[in-house]
Amino acid sequence: MGKLKYDYNVIVIGGGAAGTVAAEVVARAGGKVALIEQETLGGSVPMKSDIPIGALMTAAHALDDAHRASAFGLRTQTIGCNFPSLQNWKDLAIKRSGVQATADHLKTVGVETFHGRAHFLSPNEISIGRRHLTAEKFVVATGAKPLIPNVAGLDEADFLTSETAIDLIKPPKTLLIVGAGATGAQLAEFFSIFGTKVYLVDAKKRILPRFDEEVSELFQSLFEKVRGMEVLTSSRVIGVQKNGISTTVTYLNGETENRINVEKVLFATGLKPNTDLGLENAGVEYNQNGVVVDEFLQTSARNIWAAGNVLGRFGDAHTAVYDGKIAARNLLNQTKTPVDYGTMPWVLRLNPEIAVVGASEADLIKNAVKYRSIVVQNSVIARANTANFAVGFTKILKSHRGTLLGATIVCPGAGEMINELTLAIKCGINVAHIADTPHPFGSWGEIVRLACAKL
């Protein structure tokens, strides 16, 4: 790093996945770095999203699988759950994530941490309470928070978000979830497994709209026929009213107004980037979708970069880590590296899991890319027979030259299986090469080889 003219070479604002990685990369390169976090170091991943939800979903799927184990001759129908103990398990998973040791780790690599709310005073100066700090360069990685829509009566209603729902000490008898994207679908499955009657409402035409249509169709069928949910698509919530211990939810389906009485209402309507930190004082362009950056994650202020959910590109934790590394490397080096999300896998831990990588079929059609596709059902492989679990499929998209363009796996262990196809896209491997690679008989991974062979 060059001669220090400011308090720090780099100040990173936000101590989540993107911010901590960016700070460490710069510190290991010899820079004097400060990291500022308003809440808990480690961010939402270990405290409010991936880790706690992952722990709860693991427990739910264990119970779900146990209930289906009678087919093997096992007597599991009387198995139950102590919900407070389930919360203790979630808390243990958070503790074991190591989030409490984040500050100590950052200190060992040379990062100085501050607790408080950062506010830009100029492109090179921020305030934290009464303290002022300056830096040559900045990384904004302030993440995002649950987006609460403008719904009549919400100010007086007792509603849940994805962050508060995971702390309930008992499952509600009835629950209406607004938003059928990734988070809404996970929480809907979780509570339904533990006996809650779930109503899943979304203004879009199908649930899980980020995935291909085959995924939406399969999980709507599972939710309705297996989980006992009521899935209400093309429906918009317009009002909520607290009535004693219950809440009345009013929604529109087309022009028809409907009402449902439930014990709890949960809003899983997306995230809102945390941009309230005086960005206008630093000349950083932003809007309701987040901080605006170029392909190098550089903002309109040339000494400021941004990374993670504050960009409005809401992905998994590994996407934020990737952003943090790219932003740090680009502010350090003259030769810049553009972001490339084309090989960024995404996993949703439902039962079965969903894993995707590369282009979707809608992407290819929109961009007029010629392709061939195939969908192969899990039921054709031996593992589906021996596990008594035939739900799911693998979908492969390839170019006219045979290279892999995109893939969707719906299968137990899909999050591990997708790595093979991620590498194939990254390295331009031909689908025929995957088909010719031996895959263990009796494994879930056999479906990948078979799908590639059929294509």
C-alpha positions as CSV (number, residue, x, y, z in Angstrom):
1,M,0.0,0.0,0.0
2,G,1.1,3.6,-0.6
3,K,2.1,6.2,2.0
4,L,-0.7,6.7,4.5
5,K,-2.4,10.2,4.2
6,Y,-5.5,9.3,6.1
7,D,-6.3,7.4,9.3
8,Y,-6.6,4.2,7.3
9,N,-5.9,2.9,3.8
10,V,-9.3,1.2,3.7
11,I,-12.4,1.4,5.9
12,V,-15.0,-1.4,5.5
13,I,-18.5,-0.6,6.6
14,G,-20.4,-3.7,7.5
15,G,-19.1,-6.8,9.3
16,G,-21.0,-9.6,7.5
17,A,-19.8,-12.1,5.0
18,A,-18.7,-9.6,2.4
19,G,-17.3,-7.0,4.7
20,T,-15.1,-9.3,6.9
21,V,-13.7,-11.1,3.8
22,A,-12.8,-7.7,2.2
23,A,-11.2,-6.4,5.3
24,E,-9.1,-9.5,5.8
25,V,-7.9,-9.5,2.1
26,V,-6.8,-5.9,2.4
27,A,-5.1,-6.4,5.8
28,R,-3.2,-9.5,4.6
29,A,-1.9,-7.3,1.7
30,G,-0.4,-4.9,4.2
31,G,-3.1,-2.3,4.4
32,K,-4.2,-0.5,7.5
33,V,-7.8,-1.5,7.8
34,A,-10.8,-0.6,10.0
35,L,-14.1,-2.4,10.0
36,I,-17.3,-0.9,11.3
37,E,-20.4,-2.9,12.3
38,Q,-23.5,-1.5,13.9
39,E,-24.9,-4.8,15.2
40,T,-23.1,-8.2,15.6
41,L,-19.9,-9.0,13.7
42,G,-20.5,-11.9,11.3
43,G,-23.7,-10.3,10.0
44,S,-27.0,-12.0,9.2
45,V,-25.6,-15.3,7.9
46,P,-24.7,-16.8,11.3
47,M,-27.3,-14.9,13.3
48,K,-30.5,-14.5,11.3
49,S,-30.4,-16.4,8.0
50,D,-28.3,-19.2,6.7
51,I,-27.1,-20.8,9.9
52,P,-30.2,-20.6,12.1
53,I,-32.6,-21.4,9.2
54,G,-30.3,-24.2,8.1
55,A,-30.2,-25.7,11.6
56,L,-34.0,-25.5,11.9
57,M,-34.6,-27.0,8.4
58,T,-32.2,-29.9,9.3
59,A,-34.3,-30.7,12.3
60,A,-37.5,-30.4,10.4
61,H,-36.3,-32.7,7.6
62,A,-35.1,-35.3,10.2
63,L,-38.6,-35.3,11.6
64,D,-40.1,-35.5,8.1
65,D,-37.9,-38.4,7.1
66,A,-38.7,-40.2,10.4
67,H,-42.4,-39.9,9.7
68,R,-41.9,-41.6,6.3
69,A,-39.7,-44.3,7.7
70,S,-42.6,-46.7,8.5
71,A,-42.2,-47.9,5.0
72,F,-38.9,-49.5,6.1
73,G,-40.6,-51.3,9.0
74,L,-39.5,-48.7,11.6
75,R,-41.9,-47.7,14.3
76,T,-41.6,-43.9,14.2
77,Q,-45.2,-42.6,14.0
78,T,-45.2,-41.5,17.6
79,I,-42.1,-39.4,17.3
80,G,-42.6,-35.8,18.5
81,C,-40.8,-32.6,19.2
82,N,-40.0,-30.3,22.1
83,F,-40.0,-26.9,20.4
84,P,-37.9,-25.1,23.1
85,S,-35.3,-27.8,22.7
86,L,-35.3,-27.2,19.0
87,Q,-34.6,-23.6,19.6
88,N,-31.7,-24.6,21.9
89,W,-30.3,-26.7,19.0
90,K,-30.5,-23.6,16.7
91,D,-28.7,-21.5,19.2
92,L,-26.0,-24.2,19.6
93,A,-25.5,-24.2,15.8
94,I,-25.1,-20.4,15.9
95,K,-22.6,-20.6,18.7
96,R,-20.6,-23.3,16.9
97,S,-20.4,-21.2,13.8
98,G,-17.7,-19.2,15.5
99,V,-19.4,-15.9,15.1
100,Q,-18.3,-14.9,18.6
101,A,-14.7,-15.3,17.6
102,T,-14.9,-13.0,14.6
103,A,-13.5,-9.9,16.3
104,D,-10.5,-11.9,17.7
105,H,-9.8,-13.4,14.2
106,L,-9.9,-10.0,12.6
107,K,-7.6,-8.6,15.2
108,T,-5.0,-11.4,14.5
109,V,-4.9,-10.4,10.8
110,G,-4.5,-6.7,11.6
111,V,-8.1,-5.4,11.2
112,E,-9.2,-2.8,13.8
113,T,-13.0,-3.1,14.6
114,F,-15.4,-0.4,15.7
115,H,-19.0,-0.9,16.9
116,G,-21.5,1.7,15.8
117,R,-23.4,3.3,12.9
118,A,-21.2,4.7,10.2
119,H,-22.3,7.8,8.3
120,F,-20.4,9.4,5.4
121,L,-19.5,13.1,5.8
122,S,-17.5,13.2,2.5
123,P,-15.9,10.7,0.1
124,N,-13.0,10.2,2.5
125,E,-14.5,10.8,6.0
126,I,-17.1,9.0,8.1
127,S,-18.5,9.5,11.6
128,I,-19.3,6.9,14.2
129,G,-21.2,8.7,16.9
130,R,-18.8,11.5,17.9
131,R,-15.7,9.9,16.4
132,H,-14.5,10.8,12.9
133,L,-12.4,8.5,10.8
134,T,-10.8,9.0,7.4
135,A,-9.6,6.6,4.7
136,E,-8.2,6.6,1.2
137,K,-10.7,4.0,0.1
138,F,-13.9,2.4,1.4
139,V,-15.9,-0.8,0.9
140,V,-19.7,-0.6,1.7
141,A,-21.0,-4.0,2.7
142,T,-23.9,-3.0,5.0
143,G,-26.2,-5.9,3.8
144,A,-30.0,-5.7,3.8
145,K,-32.9,-6.1,6.1
146,P,-36.4,-7.7,5.7
147,L,-38.6,-5.6,3.4
148,I,-42.0,-4.8,5.0
149,P,-44.6,-3.9,2.3
150,N,-47.1,-1.0,2.7
151,V,-50.2,-2.9,3.9
152,A,-53.1,-1.3,5.7
153,G,-53.3,-2.0,9.4
154,L,-49.8,-3.3,9.6
155,D,-48.7,-0.7,12.1
156,E,-51.1,-2.1,14.7
157,A,-50.7,-5.7,13.8
158,D,-48.5,-8.3,15.5
159,F,-46.6,-9.7,12.5
160,L,-43.5,-11.8,12.0
161,T,-40.5,-11.5,9.7
162,S,-38.0,-14.1,8.6
163,E,-35.8,-12.9,11.4
164,T,-38.3,-13.1,14.2
165,A,-40.1,-16.2,13.1
166,I,-37.1,-18.4,13.7
167,D,-37.2,-17.5,17.4
168,L,-40.8,-18.6,18.2
169,I,-41.0,-20.8,21.2
170,K,-43.9,-22.8,19.8
171,P,-45.3,-23.2,16.3
172,P,-48.6,-21.4,15.6
173,K,-51.7,-23.4,14.8
174,T,-52.3,-21.3,11.7
175,L,-49.9,-19.1,9.8
176,L,-50.2,-17.0,6.7
177,I,-46.9,-16.3,4.9
178,V,-46.8,-13.4,2.5
179,G,-44.1,-14.2,-0.2
180,A,-43.5,-17.5,-1.8
181,G,-39.8,-17.0,-2.8
182,A,-36.9,-18.9,-1.3
183,T,-37.3,-17.7,2.4
184,G,-41.1,-17.9,2.4
185,A,-41.1,-21.4,0.9
186,Q,-38.5,-22.7,3.5
187,L,-40.4,-21.3,6.4
188,A,-43.7,-22.6,5.0
189,E,-42.2,-26.1,4.8
190,F,-40.6,-25.8,8.3
191,F,-43.8,-24.8,10.1
192,S,-46.0,-27.3,8.2
193,I,-43.8,-30.2,9.2
194,F,-44.3,-29.2,12.8
195,G,-48.1,-29.2,12.5
196,T,-49.0,-25.6,11.5
197,K,-51.7,-25.0,8.9
198,V,-49.9,-22.8,6.4
199,Y,-51.4,-20.4,3.9
200,L,-48.8,-19.3,1.3
201,V,-49.7,-16.1,-0.5
202,D,-47.8,-14.4,-3.4
203,A,-48.7,-11.8,-6.0
204,K,-46.8,-13.7,-8.7
205,K,-48.3,-16.4,-10.9
206,R,-46.2,-19.2,-9.4
207,I,-44.2,-19.9,-6.2
208,L,-40.4,-20.0,-6.3
209,P,-40.4,-17.7,-9.4
210,R,-36.6,-17.6,-9.5
211,F,-36.4,-21.2,-10.5
212,D,-37.6,-22.9,-13.7
213,E,-41.3,-23.7,-14.0
214,E,-40.8,-27.4,-13.4
215,V,-39.5,-26.6,-9.9
216,S,-42.5,-24.3,-9.1
217,E,-45.0,-26.9,-10.3
218,L,-43.4,-29.7,-8.3
219,F,-43.2,-27.8,-5.0
220,Q,-46.7,-26.4,-5.3
221,S,-48.0,-29.9,-5.7
222,L,-45.9,-31.1,-2.7
223,F,-47.0,-28.2,-0.6
224,E,-50.6,-28.7,-1.3
225,K,-50.9,-32.5,-1.5
226,V,-48.2,-33.6,1.0
227,R,-47.9,-30.6,3.4
228,G,-51.5,-29.7,3.5
229,M,-50.9,-26.0,2.7
230,E,-53.2,-23.6,0.8
231,V,-51.1,-21.9,-1.9
232,L,-52.7,-18.7,-3.1
233,T,-50.8,-17.3,-6.2
234,S,-51.8,-14.2,-8.1
235,S,-53.0,-12.9,-4.8
236,R,-52.1,-9.6,-3.1
237,V,-52.5,-8.9,0.6
238,I,-54.1,-5.5,1.1
239,G,-54.9,-5.3,4.8
240,V,-54.4,-6.9,8.2
241,Q,-56.4,-6.4,11.4
242,K,-55.6,-7.7,14.8
243,N,-58.6,-9.4,16.5
244,G,-57.7,-10.5,20.0
245,I,-55.4,-13.5,19.7
246,S,-55.9,-13.8,15.9
247,T,-55.3,-11.7,12.8
248,T,-57.6,-11.2,9.9
249,V,-55.8,-10.9,6.5
250,T,-57.6,-9.4,3.5
251,Y,-56.2,-10.2,0.1
252,L,-57.2,-9.7,-3.5
253,N,-57.3,-12.6,-6.0
254,G,-58.0,-10.9,-9.3
255,E,-60.9,-8.5,-8.4
256,T,-62.2,-10.8,-5.7
257,E,-61.6,-9.7,-2.1
258,N,-61.1,-12.5,0.4
259,R,-60.4,-12.8,4.2
260,I,-58.6,-15.4,6.3
261,N,-58.3,-15.5,10.1
262,V,-55.0,-16.9,11.3
263,E,-53.0,-17.0,14.5
264,K,-49.8,-15.4,13.0
265,V,-48.8,-13.5,9.8
266,L,-45.3,-13.7,8.5
267,F,-43.9,-11.3,5.8
268,A,-41.2,-12.9,3.6
269,T,-41.5,-10.4,0.8
270,G,-37.8,-9.9,0.2
271,L,-35.0,-7.7,1.4
272,K,-34.3,-4.0,1.5
273,P,-30.6,-2.9,1.1
274,N,-29.2,-0.9,4.0
275,T,-28.3,2.3,2.2
276,D,-29.0,4.9,5.0
277,L,-25.4,5.9,5.7
278,G,-25.0,9.3,4.0
279,L,-24.0,7.9,0.6
280,E,-25.1,11.1,-1.1
281,N,-22.4,13.0,0.9
282,A,-19.8,10.7,-0.6
283,G,-21.2,11.0,-4.2
284,V,-22.2,7.3,-4.3
285,E,-25.2,6.6,-6.5
286,Y,-27.9,4.4,-5.1
287,N,-31.6,3.7,-5.5
288,Q,-34.3,1.5,-3.9
289,N,-32.6,-1.5,-5.4
290,G,-29.3,-0.8,-3.7
291,V,-25.9,0.7,-4.3
292,V,-25.1,1.1,-8.0
293,V,-21.8,-0.4,-9.1
294,D,-20.0,-1.3,-12.3
295,E,-18.7,-4.7,-13.3
296,F,-15.8,-4.2,-10.9
297,L,-18.0,-3.4,-7.9
298,Q,-16.8,0.2,-8.0
299,T,-19.4,2.9,-7.2
300,S,-19.8,6.3,-8.8
301,A,-17.3,7.6,-6.2
302,R,-14.1,6.1,-7.6
303,N,-12.6,5.5,-4.1
304,I,-15.6,3.5,-2.9
305,W,-16.5,-0.1,-3.7
306,A,-19.6,-2.1,-2.6
307,A,-20.2,-5.8,-2.0
308,G,-22.9,-8.2,-0.9
309,N,-26.6,-7.7,-0.3
310,V,-26.4,-3.9,-0.3
311,L,-26.1,-4.3,-4.1
312,G,-29.6,-5.7,-4.2
313,R,-28.3,-9.0,-5.8
314,F,-29.6,-11.2,-3.0
315,G,-27.7,-14.5,-3.0
316,D,-26.3,-17.1,-0.7
317,A,-23.4,-16.4,1.7
318,H,-20.9,-17.6,-0.8
319,T,-22.0,-14.9,-3.2
320,A,-21.3,-12.2,-0.6
321,V,-17.9,-13.8,0.1
322,Y,-17.1,-13.7,-3.6
323,D,-18.2,-10.1,-3.8
324,G,-16.0,-9.2,-0.8
325,K,-12.9,-10.8,-2.4
326,I,-13.5,-9.1,-5.8
327,A,-14.0,-5.6,-4.3
328,A,-10.9,-5.9,-2.1
329,R,-8.7,-7.2,-5.0
330,N,-10.0,-4.5,-7.3
331,L,-9.3,-1.6,-4.9
332,L,-5.8,-3.1,-4.3
333,N,-4.7,-3.7,-7.9
334,Q,-4.4,-1.7,-11.1
335,T,-5.7,-4.7,-13.2
336,K,-9.4,-5.1,-12.4
337,T,-11.4,-8.3,-12.2
338,P,-15.0,-8.2,-13.3
339,V,-17.6,-10.1,-11.4
340,D,-19.0,-13.3,-13.0
341,Y,-22.1,-14.8,-11.5
342,G,-22.5,-17.3,-14.4
343,T,-21.0,-20.1,-12.3
344,M,-22.4,-19.1,-9.0
345,P,-24.5,-22.0,-7.6
346,W,-27.6,-21.5,-5.5
347,V,-29.1,-24.0,-3.1
348,L,-32.4,-24.0,-1.4
349,R,-32.7,-26.5,1.4
350,L,-36.2,-27.8,1.1
351,N,-37.0,-31.5,1.1
352,P,-35.8,-32.5,-1.5
353,E,-33.1,-29.9,-2.0
354,I,-33.0,-27.6,-5.0
355,A,-29.7,-26.6,-6.5
356,V,-29.1,-24.6,-9.7
357,V,-26.2,-23.2,-11.6
358,G,-25.7,-21.4,-14.9
359,A,-28.4,-20.0,-17.1
360,S,-32.1,-20.8,-16.7
361,E,-34.2,-21.8,-19.6
362,A,-35.9,-18.4,-19.4
363,D,-32.5,-16.7,-19.7
364,L,-31.6,-18.6,-22.8
365,I,-34.9,-17.9,-24.5
366,K,-34.7,-14.2,-23.6
367,N,-31.2,-13.9,-25.0
368,A,-32.0,-16.0,-28.1
369,V,-29.4,-18.6,-27.3
370,K,-29.9,-21.9,-29.1
371,Y,-29.9,-24.8,-26.7
372,R,-31.2,-28.3,-26.0
373,S,-32.7,-29.5,-22.7
374,I,-33.7,-32.7,-21.0
375,V,-35.5,-33.4,-17.7
376,V,-34.9,-36.8,-16.1
377,Q,-37.0,-37.9,-13.1
378,N,-35.2,-39.3,-10.0
379,S,-37.4,-42.4,-10.2
380,V,-35.3,-44.0,-12.9
381,I,-32.2,-44.5,-10.7
382,A,-31.6,-47.3,-8.2
383,R,-31.2,-44.9,-5.2
384,A,-34.8,-43.7,-5.6
385,N,-35.9,-47.3,-5.1
386,T,-33.6,-48.2,-2.2
387,A,-34.4,-44.8,-0.4
388,N,-38.1,-45.0,-1.2
389,F,-37.9,-41.4,-2.4
390,A,-38.7,-40.8,-6.1
391,V,-39.6,-37.1,-5.9
392,G,-37.4,-34.8,-7.9
393,F,-35.5,-34.5,-11.2
394,T,-32.4,-33.3,-12.9
395,K,-32.6,-30.8,-15.8
396,I,-29.7,-30.1,-18.1
397,L,-29.3,-27.3,-20.6
398,K,-26.6,-27.6,-23.3
399,S,-25.4,-25.6,-26.2
400,H,-25.4,-26.8,-29.8
401,R,-21.7,-27.6,-29.3
402,G,-22.5,-29.7,-26.3
403,T,-21.1,-27.5,-23.5
404,L,-23.2,-27.2,-20.4
405,L,-25.1,-24.0,-20.1
406,G,-27.2,-24.5,-17.0
407,A,-28.6,-27.2,-14.6
408,T,-31.2,-27.7,-12.0
409,I,-31.1,-30.6,-9.5
410,V,-34.1,-31.4,-7.3
411,C,-32.9,-34.3,-5.1
412,P,-31.7,-35.2,-1.6
413,G,-28.1,-33.9,-1.5
414,A,-28.5,-31.6,-4.5
415,G,-26.3,-29.0,-2.8
416,E,-23.4,-31.4,-3.0
417,M,-24.2,-32.7,-6.4
418,I,-24.3,-29.3,-8.1
419,N,-20.5,-28.8,-7.6
420,E,-19.7,-31.2,-10.5
421,L,-21.9,-29.2,-12.8
422,T,-20.6,-25.9,-11.5
423,L,-17.0,-27.0,-12.4
424,A,-18.2,-28.2,-15.8
425,I,-19.7,-24.8,-16.7
426,K,-16.7,-22.9,-15.4
427,C,-14.3,-25.1,-17.4
428,G,-16.4,-25.4,-20.5
429,I,-16.7,-29.2,-20.2
430,N,-18.8,-31.0,-22.7
431,V,-21.9,-32.8,-21.5
432,A,-20.6,-36.0,-23.2
433,H,-17.6,-36.0,-20.9
434,I,-19.9,-36.0,-17.9
435,A,-21.9,-38.8,-19.4
436,D,-18.7,-40.8,-20.0
437,T,-17.5,-40.3,-16.4
438,P,-18.4,-43.3,-14.1
439,H,-20.7,-42.3,-11.3
440,P,-21.2,-44.8,-8.4
441,F,-24.2,-47.1,-8.8
442,G,-26.8,-46.6,-6.1
443,S,-25.8,-42.9,-5.5
444,W,-28.0,-39.9,-6.1
445,G,-25.2,-38.5,-8.4
446,E,-26.0,-41.2,-10.9
447,I,-29.0,-39.1,-12.1
448,V,-26.5,-36.5,-13.3
449,R,-24.6,-38.9,-15.5
450,L,-27.8,-40.4,-16.8
451,A,-29.3,-37.0,-17.7
452,C,-26.2,-36.0,-19.6
453,A,-26.1,-39.4,-21.4
454,K,-29.7,-39.0,-22.5
455,L,-29.1,-35.5,-23.7
